[in-house]
């Protein structure tokens, strides 16, 4: 059996981050070696509790939970999205008496030292915490094997403004920092994640699978999330789980097609958070892999293999 891929997961769970984390914890080809939480979909404290709850349900209480940033580097009013993500994981709240250990931020450095080039970092939330790690531990961050980031929208509508995707909008300065310094970087923008749709029928099947440790919560969480998308995108057949796709590409990169460019994020107020690339005929292509087209059938097939265990 192949050695499991070591993942240090940064996120702001939230519903779609939580589903990405559930998938990663169930898939035997992955080993989550730490979860770094921050503000975004919900507050940092709620994200931390949500992550700890998912780890406890999976019997992975030995995995460090590391709180990160509570706000962006350029402080505007921080926006949270209870109408999309609820006050917990949708309508599901971690037990109020839940006990869990939190680890200091420097644990990130220790994890990198332990796993070195085996380690893959995934960031499905605002960029602040990962950028902070780059500032604090630049030599260590160069030891990491690869980076997978959910963020941006390239020649595609935003989801928090007409131009911007939520993660890059939340802290464009930190997103630019990561885009400049992260090596072996793959970005999953809205171009692909908006089509990574789970349908009610598939979620219902998972909810009745007795071998899935998260089965009891999937239907209420999905229905909460889907209600928002039905209002915003009339006729949509399900809900796009943006952050899930980011994790899946580590194992199955061929479920999307890529272009290779160096990306940037606009920091000015008028177009805050807008991601862009230079596609003029005389421009140079870059090293960053940007997912641009989703093969939906492959996406559903891979997701079902993990979430519908036999």
C-alpha positions in Angstrom: 0.0 0.0 0.0 1.3 3.5 -0.9 2.4 5.8 1.8 -0.3 8.3 2.7 0.2 11.8 1.6 0.9 14.1 4.5 -1.3 17.2 4.5 -1.2 20.3 6.7 -4.7 21.8 6.3 -5.3 25.5 6.6 -9.0 26.6 6.5 -11.9 28.4 8.0 -14.6 25.7 8.4 -17.4 26.6 7.5 -19.3 24.2 5.4 -17.2 23.6 2.3 -14.0 23.6 4.3 -15.5 21.1 6.6 -16.5 18.8 3.7 -13.0 19.1 2.4 -11.7 18.1 5.8 -14.2 15.2 6.2 -13.1 13.9 2.8 -9.4 14.2 3.7 -9.9 12.4 7.1 -11.9 9.5 5.5 -9.6 9.0 2.5 -6.9 6.4 3.4 -4.5 7.9 0.9 -4.3 11.1 3.0 -2.9 11.7 6.5 -3.9 15.0 8.0 -1.0 16.0 10.2 -2.3 19.3 11.5 -5.3 21.7 11.0 -4.6 25.4 11.1 -7.8 27.5 11.6 -8.6 31.1 11.0 -11.4 33.7 10.4 -13.4 33.7 7.1 -16.6 31.8 6.7 -17.0 31.9 10.5 -14.9 33.4 13.3 -11.5 31.9 14.2 -12.8 30.5 17.5 -15.8 28.8 15.7 -13.6 27.5 13.0 -11.3 26.0 15.6 -14.1 24.3 17.5 -15.6 23.0 14.2 -12.2 21.5 13.2 -11.7 19.9 16.6 -15.2 18.4 16.4 -14.6 16.8 13.0 -11.3 15.4 14.2 -12.9 13.9 17.3 -15.6 12.3 15.2 -12.9 10.7 13.1 -11.0 9.5 16.2 -8.1 11.7 15.3 -7.7 13.7 18.5 -3.9 13.4 18.2 -3.9 15.7 15.2 -2.8 19.2 16.3 -5.4 22.0 16.0 -3.5 25.3 15.6 -5.4 28.6 15.7 -4.2 31.2 13.3 -5.3 34.7 12.3 -8.5 36.4 13.5 -8.4 39.2 11.0 -6.7 40.3 7.8 -3.5 42.4 7.7 -5.2 45.4 6.4 -8.1 45.7 8.8 -11.5 46.5 7.4 -14.7 45.3 9.0 -14.4 41.5 8.9 -17.3 39.9 7.2 -18.7 36.5 8.2 -21.3 34.5 6.4 -23.8 32.8 8.7 -26.5 32.8 6.0 -24.2 30.5 4.0 -22.2 28.6 6.7 -24.3 28.9 9.8 -23.1 29.5 13.4 -21.3 26.2 13.4 -21.1 23.8 10.5 -24.3 24.9 9.0 -27.0 24.0 11.6 -24.6 21.6 13.4 -22.9 23.0 16.5 -20.1 21.2 18.2 -21.0 20.1 21.8 -20.7 23.0 24.2 -18.9 20.8 26.7 -16.4 19.5 24.1 -12.8 19.4 25.4 -9.9 19.7 23.0 -6.3 20.9 23.0 -5.1 23.8 20.9 -1.5 24.0 19.9 0.8 27.1 19.5 1.4 28.6 16.1 5.0 27.4 16.2 3.7 23.9 15.8 3.6 24.7 12.1 7.4 24.9 12.1 7.7 21.6 14.0 5.4 19.8 11.6 7.5 21.0 8.6 10.7 19.9 10.3 9.1 16.5 11.0 7.9 15.8 7.4 10.0 18.1 5.2 9.5 17.4 1.5 6.8 14.8 2.2 4.5 17.6 3.4 1.7 19.2 1.3 0.0 22.4 2.5 -3.6 23.0 1.5 -5.2 26.4 2.2 -8.9 26.7 1.6 -9.5 29.9 3.6 -8.3 33.5 3.8 -4.6 33.8 3.1 -3.6 35.7 6.2 -2.4 32.7 8.3 -0.4 31.0 5.6 1.2 34.3 4.7 2.2 34.7 8.3 3.8 31.3 8.3 5.8 32.4 5.2 7.0 35.5 7.0 7.9 33.7 10.2 9.5 30.6 8.7 10.7 31.4 5.2 13.3 28.6 5.1 10.9 26.0 6.4 8.2 26.9 3.9 10.8 26.2 1.1 11.0 22.7 2.5 7.4 21.9 1.8 6.7 19.7 -1.3 3.7 21.6 -2.8 0.9 24.1 -2.1 -2.7 23.9 -3.1 -4.8 27.1 -2.7 -8.5 27.7 -3.2 -9.0 31.2 -4.4 -9.6 33.6 -7.2 -11.7 33.8 -10.4 -10.0 34.3 -13.8 -12.2 35.8 -16.4 -15.1 34.5 -14.4 -17.6 36.2 -12.0 -16.7 36.6 -8.4 -18.8 35.3 -5.5 -18.4 38.1 -3.0 -18.3 41.0 -5.5 -18.8 41.0 -9.3 -15.0 40.7 -9.6 -13.7 38.9 -6.6 -13.8 35.5 -5.0 -14.1 35.5 -1.2 -10.7 34.1 -0.1 -8.7 36.6 -2.2 -11.1 39.4 -1.3 -10.7 38.7 2.4 -7.0 39.6 2.4 -5.7 40.4 -1.0 -2.3 41.6 0.4 -1.7 38.2 1.9 -2.9 36.4 -1.2 -0.5 38.3 -3.3 2.3 37.4 -0.9 1.5 33.7 -1.2 1.2 33.9 -5.0 4.7 35.4 -5.1 6.5 33.1 -2.7 4.8 29.7 -2.7 6.5 27.2 -5.0 4.9 24.2 -6.8 1.6 26.0 -6.4 -1.8 24.9 -7.7 -4.8 27.3 -7.6 -8.3 26.1 -7.8 -10.4 29.2 -8.6 -14.1 29.6 -9.1 -13.6 28.6 -12.8 -13.6 25.0 -11.6 -15.0 25.0 -8.1 -18.3 26.6 -9.0 -19.0 23.5 -11.0 -17.9 21.0 -8.3 -21.6 20.5 -7.4 -22.9 17.8 -5.1 -26.6 16.9 -5.7 -29.2 16.1 -3.1 -29.4 12.5 -4.3 -25.7 11.9 -3.8 -25.8 13.5 -0.4 -28.8 11.4 0.6 -26.9 8.2 -0.4 -23.9 9.2 1.7 -26.2 10.0 4.7 -27.5 6.4 4.6 -24.0 4.9 4.4 -23.4 3.3 7.8 -19.6 3.2 7.3 -19.3 6.9 6.8 -18.5 8.5 10.2 -20.0 11.8 9.1 -23.2 10.4 7.6 -25.5 11.8 10.4 -24.6 15.4 9.7 -24.3 15.5 5.9 -28.0 16.0 5.0 -28.7 18.9 7.4 -25.4 20.6 6.5 -25.9 20.2 2.8 -29.5 21.4 2.9 -28.5 24.5 4.8 -25.9 25.3 2.2 -28.0 24.4 -0.7 -30.8 26.8 0.4 -28.4 29.7 -0.1 -27.3 28.6 -3.6 -30.9 28.0 -4.7 -31.7 31.7 -3.9 -28.5 33.0 -5.5 -28.4 30.7 -8.6 -32.0 29.7 -9.5 -32.2 26.3 -11.1 -28.8 25.1 -9.8 -29.0 21.3 -9.4 -26.9 21.2 -6.2 -24.4 23.1 -4.2 -20.8 23.7 -5.2 -18.3 22.5 -2.6 -15.4 24.8 -3.6 -12.8 23.7 -1.0 -13.4 20.0 -1.6 -12.0 20.1 -5.1 -8.8 21.6 -3.9 -8.0 18.6 -1.7 -9.1 16.1 -4.4 -6.5 17.4 -6.9 -3.7 16.2 -4.7 -4.7 12.6 -5.5 -6.5 13.0 -8.8 -5.0 16.0 -10.7 -6.6 15.0 -14.0 -10.1 15.8 -12.9 -9.3 19.4 -14.1 -7.4 21.0 -17.0 -4.8 23.6 -16.2 -3.1 26.7 -17.6 0.3 27.9 -16.3 0.6 31.6 -15.5 1.8 33.8 -12.6 -1.2 35.3 -11.0 -1.8 38.5 -9.0 -4.5 40.0 -6.9 -5.7 43.6 -7.0 -5.5 45.3 -3.6 -7.1 48.7 -4.6 -10.6 49.3 -3.2 -12.4 49.5 -6.6 -11.5 46.0 -7.6 -10.4 44.5 -4.3 -9.6 40.8 -4.4 -9.8 40.5 -8.2 -7.3 37.9 -9.5 -5.8 38.3 -12.9 -3.1 36.9 -15.3 -1.4 38.5 -18.3 -2.5 36.6 -21.4 -1.2 39.1 -24.0 0.5 37.4 -26.9 3.9 38.8 -25.8 3.5 37.9 -22.1 5.4 35.0 -20.5 3.6 31.9 -19.1 4.4 31.1 -15.5 4.9 28.2 -13.1 1.7 28.3 -11.2 -0.9 25.7 -12.1 -4.3 27.3 -12.4 -7.3 24.9 -12.7 -9.5 26.1 -15.5 -11.9 23.3 -16.5 -13.6 20.6 -14.4 -14.3 17.1 -15.6 -17.4 16.7 -13.6 -18.0 13.0 -14.0 -14.4 12.2 -12.8 -15.0 14.6 -9.8 -18.2 12.7 -8.8 -16.6 9.3 -9.3 -13.6 10.1 -7.1 -15.8 11.7 -4.4 -18.1 8.8 -4.3 -15.3 6.3 -3.9 -14.2 7.9 -0.7 -17.5 9.1 0.8 -19.5 5.9 0.0 -17.3 3.2 1.5 -18.4 -0.4 0.9 
